[in-house]
């Protein structure tokens, strides 16, 4: 028996009470951090009233566009016909681009038709590897906007992508 008493006792882990206390403390910290983050994001986005007002404006604009049936939904915005063409390389890949032009003043359908043809011709020269990445798509977007601005002599300020599909 003397041998048993001389052996060092194995250390036990923290007690169950300490573990439960630490779990409660960590849960309280996580809940506090989530509450703080939610309050911060809510203040940046605005209140629920602003979100409801924005949704109402969007719905009203879409409803006006459906009733109007015109080529542009808002003053200064011209919705172009979709552009469907194949890419330069590989030629089996097709692209469909639905674009809108943002004019500085009143949209000019003649200028928009010229821009449509110019963008159509440009998309035929694009290679798939040029637009595979996010930065490639950003370059495509800036190239199209620059071509539209040059073709319209500065009347087009921006191009809005409604849809861009590669198949």
Secondary structure, 3 states (H helix, E strand, C coil): CHHHHHCCCCCCCCCHHHHHHHHHHHHHHHHHHHHHHHHHHHHHHCCHHHHHHHHHHHHHHHHHHHHHCCCCCCCCEEECCCEEEECCECCCCEEEEEEEEEECCCCCHHHHHHHHHHHHHHHCCCEHHHCCCHHHHHHHHHHHHHHHHHHCCCCEEEEEEEEEEEC
